[in-house]
């Protein structure tokens, strides 16, 4: 993938609902799960595996640029007004280039289109997760108590955004 400075164009990125059958998706998500387990204790990893992402209450999108998988994101239906942001990840070679915000714009617009009024998320407290927390804060997400089936956890941060 050509990821030299200045070569990446968000205008060339496409997001599509994905069936999670492509081996590239499986490898990308395994990298995501490996990172989560590397930086959080086992009971504090809440990332969904392939089986969890294939449930009827989850919609998963993959992000593509010039034929390369560069990111993913999912929405998990909680109730008629509340949705959870899941499995948001961007390629390590394209981080800090605007892709995360682009994906957030896409998924927030989709959540609004579907009639949700709130989007919440769980992310980690270790330093590894600070860039993600900073992105979410800059987007307008605010701290909130644990939601859905989550419990308080010193390795988790819960955030929510009014849509």
Buried (B, 14 or more C-beta within 10 A) or exposed (E): BEBEEEEBEEEEBEBEEBEBEEEEBEEBBEEBBEBBEEBBEEEBBBBBEBEBBEEEEBBBBBBBBEEBBBBBBBBBBBEEEBBBBBBBBBBEEBEEBBBBEBBBEBBBEBBEEEEBEBBBBBBBBEEEBEEBBEBBEEBEBEEBEEBEEBEEBEBBBBBBBEB
